[in-house]
């Protein structure tokens, strides 16, 4: 099987979606699928529709028989929605959907245009592969009745094979006259959807407790980063917050292993790979039940309703101040990690779907 995969830029970008893409491609290539990348240059969102008229896209969608299947990362929807609807290729065109942008926190006018472009794309393809049942439900009104939709959840064993034990065996820390601060960890690029601003607001009421926060992720939206910094200063927690920048591999793995509590304040997720990785590492967590996030653990764990800062804050307070409470939820994560999907299972499901489509 030969596959054309349409993406934005380099696959080495650090995000859950690009991690999914890389893991799936590695599995496909290990199992005899030839994957050719069509890398579209990233551009400001309002200008992306102009890319629909690029010659390279016209050649890809007008040439029949060159590939067995064309796979499109839905992130590129504004650059391909017209090209797909005008296609004349005799091969199946499939969308890989991590989440709908129209579900993000964006302006009303922008949402109208985003919905139109995503609907045009999804209404013109032969099949869709999604990362969760929740994501599947969000596109029911956008796809044709005969469009096949396959659910292939992401794996969680990203750090399998690295030297330290992947699943913790947490112990209650002994009494100490000068204990270390409880280390909180949040991962994800700094964009409004990830909710770092909400976290700073909640941490402002926890200054009486002994904690520090590690923020792992790239500064994608500098305006948002300035807002987060202002909130941290107003809350009196700026000196407790450490930004590590983008981390991957062993460096990111070390952050999971050295953390005491994982916080996941995201406003919306099509799945939540970071939460799955934290659970696999045996971390207790508190998260908003936004999008497909509860689906990661089957609803088990500390979940606040979206926007319920008081509940999230109260549970985070108890996780910080009560070692036995942390231990209880760390052990729950250790049990849940045994039922999380692996990347091999993701690849198997993805390849099975492609074979059925082709």
N, C-alpha and C positions, 0 to 999 in steps of 0.2 A: 504494500500500500504506500502511495506517495501523497503527502499532505502538504498543503500550503497554509501557513499559520500567519495571520495578519495581526501585528501588534504595534504599539507605539514604542519607538526607541529601542534601548537595550533591555534584554531580559535580565540583566544583572541589577536592575533597580530594586531597591529594598522596600518591599511591601508584601502583604499577604497574597494579593492577586498575582504578582510576578513570581513569588515563591511557588504558588500553585502551578503557574505556567511552566516554570523550570522543571519541577518535579514530574509533571505529566510528560513533558517532552523527553526527559531522560528515560522514563519508563517505556514510552513508545519506541524510541530509537533502540533501546535494549531488546525490544521484541520485534525487530524487523521492519518498523515503519520508518520511511524516509521523510523527515520533516524539513521543509524549506521555509525560512522566515521571510516575510515581507514586512520590513520595518518602516513604518511611516514616521516621519519626523514630528515630534511633539510640537504643538503650536498653541497660541492663546485660543481658548475655547470658541469665542465668536468667529474666529477665522478658519476653524477646522472644516466647516462644510465646503470650503473651496477645494480641499484635497480630494473630494469626490471626482473631480475632473482631471486628476493626475493621469498621465499616460500609463504609468505602471499599474494602476488599478484597472483601467480599461482593458489592458492586455490580460490581466489576471482573470477578470470576469467574462471576457469575450472569447477566451481560448478554451475550447472544449477538448477534453481528453488528455491535457497535460498533467492533471492531477486526478487522484481518485476522490478527493474531498478538499474543500476549502473551509478552513476553520478561522473564525474571527473572534478575537477578544473583544467583548462588548464595550470595553473602555474606549475603543476607537469608533464608537457609533457615529459621532458627528462627521467623521471623515469618510465613512463608507456607506451610509444609509441610502444615498441616491445611487451609488454604483451598484449596490446589491439589487435594488429594485429594477434596475435597467439591465441586469445581467442576461447573457445569452448562453452561459456555460451549461453543458449537459451533465455536470457533476454536482453532487449535493453540496449545499452551502450550510454550514453549521455555525451557530453562535455559542461561545463559551461565556456565560453570564455569571459574574461574581455578585453584583447587585445592580439595581436600577439607579442611575444617577438622579432620576426624578424623585426618588425616595429620600434624597439628601436634603439638608437644610439649605435651600437656595431661595432666591427671590421668586415672587409669584409669576412675573413675566418670563423670567428665565425658565421656570418650571414648565410653562406652556410650550415653549420651543423644544425643551429637552424631551418632554413626553411625546411630542409629534415625531421627533427624529427616532427615538427608541421604538415607538410603535411602527414606524415605516420600516425600520430594520427588521424587527422581530416578525412582522407580518409578511416579510419577503423571503424568509429562509426555510429550509427543509426540516431542520431540527434544532433544538436548543439543549445544551448541557448546562445544568445549574449546580451550585454547590450545596444546596439545602432544600428541604421540603418547603420552608418558608419562602425562599426565593421563587420556587416553582409556583407557589400560590399567587405571588405578586404579578406574574406575567400571564395568567389565564386569559385576561381580557385583551391581551396584545397579540397573541398568536392565533393562527388559523386553527380550526377544529381538527384538521388532519395533521398538524405539526407535532412530531414526537418530541417529548421533553424527558430528559434523563437526569436523574439526581446522582451526582458523584461527589460526596462530601470530601473535604480535604483531610489529609493525614495529620497526625500530631507528633509523630516520632522524628521530627526534623533533626534532632541531635543524637539519634541512636548511633551507638558505636563510639561516641566520644568517651574519654577516659573515666570521668567521674560517674557514679551511679545515677541513672536517669530518674528513678523514683526515690524520693526521700524516705527516710524513716525518722520522722520528726520526734524530738524529745523536748520536754518542758525544760527551759533553761533554769539552772540553779539560781538561788537568791544571790545577789551581789550588791555591794555598796555602791558600785558605779557601773551599772549594766550598760551594754551597748544600746543605742537607739533601735527601735523596731524599724527595719528597712522595708519601705513600701516601694513597689515597682510598677510603673506604667510604661507600656510599649506602644509605639505607633507614631507615624509621622505627624508633625504638628499642623493639623488642619482642623477647622471647626467641627467636622463630623466626629472627631475622636474625643471631644469633650474635656480637653485639658482645662479649659476655663471653668467648667463646672466643678472639677476636682479642686482647683485653687479656692473657690468659694467655700467648699465644704471643709477643706483643711483649715480654714481660718477659725473655725469653731473648735479645733482640736489642738490648739497651741499649748494647752495645759499638759499634754501628753508628750512622751519622749519618743520621737520618730524622726526619720529622714526619708526623703523621696528621691528616687532615681527615675529620670525621664529618658527613655531610650527611643530615639527616632530623629528623622531629619527635619530641618526647618523648611517646610515646603511653602508655607504661607507666612511671610514675615510680618504682615499686619496682624495676623492672629497671634503670632509669638509675642509681639509687643503688648497685645491685650492680656495675654496670659501673665506676662511679667508684671503689668500694672496691677492685676488682681492679686498676685502673690505678694507684692509690696504692701498693698492696702490691707491684706489679711495678716501681715506680719510673719510670713512664712518663707520669704525669698531666700533667706540664708540656709534654710533646711532643704532647698531644692537643688539637685545637681543634674545638669543636662549632659548626657554622654555623647550626643550626636548619634549618627547611624552606626549600629553594630550588627554583626552577623557572625555565624559560625561559633567558634569557641568563646569569643568575647561576649556574644549575646547569651550563650549557654551559661557562662559564669554568672551573669546577672540573675538569671533564674535561680541558680543554685544558691546564691548568696542572699537572695531576698527572703523576707519573712511573710509578706502579704502581697498579693497581686491585686491591683485596682484596675477596673475596666469601665471607665465612665463614658464609653462611646454612645453617641446619640443614635447611631444606626449601623448595623453590620449585616451583610448577606450571609455570614457565617460567624467568624471570630476565631481565626487561626491562632492569634496570640493567646487567647484564653485557653484553647486546646493545648498549646505548648506549656502554659503555666500549670494546668491540671496534670499534664504528663510529668511535670517536674515536681509534683506533690505539693504545690502551693495552695494555701487557703486563699479565697478570692471573694470580692464583692463586685457586682456588675449591675448595670441597667439591663432589664429584660427587653432590649430593643432589637427589632428585626428578628434574626435567627439566633441571637446569642443564647437563649435558653436551650435551644436545640443541641448545642454542643454537649451538654451534660444531661440531657433528658429532663431539664428543669430542676435538677438537684443542685443545691448550693445556695449561696446568698445572693438573691436577685431582687433589686428594687424595680418598681414600675418606672417606665421612662419618665423623667422629670421629677421623681420623688426624691429630692435631695435629702430630706430629713431621714428617711428610712436608710438610704445609702450611708449617710453620715453616721447614724446611730450604730449600724453594723460595723462600719470601719472603726469607730471608737472602741467597740468591744473587742475587735480583733487586735487592736493595738495594746489595750490595757490588760487583756485577759489571756495569759499564756495557755491555759487549759482550753479555752475557746478556740484559739488558733490551732492548737494541737488536734482538736476534734475535727475541724474542717480541713486541716492538712491530711488527716487520715481518710476523710471522705474523698478528697482529690486523688489520693493514692489508689483507692478502690475504683474510682471512676476511670482512672487512666487505663485500667485493664480492658475497658470496653470501647475506648476511643478507636476510630479507624486508623490504620497505618497508611503511609504513602503508597505502599505496594497495593493495598486494597483500592486506593483511589485510582492508581494506574490500571489495575485490572478492570474496574468498572468503566473507566474511560475508553479503554481499548475495545471492550465488549460493545459499548454503545456505538463507537465508530464502525465496527464491523457490521452491526445491524443496519446502520444508516447507509453504508456503502453497498 
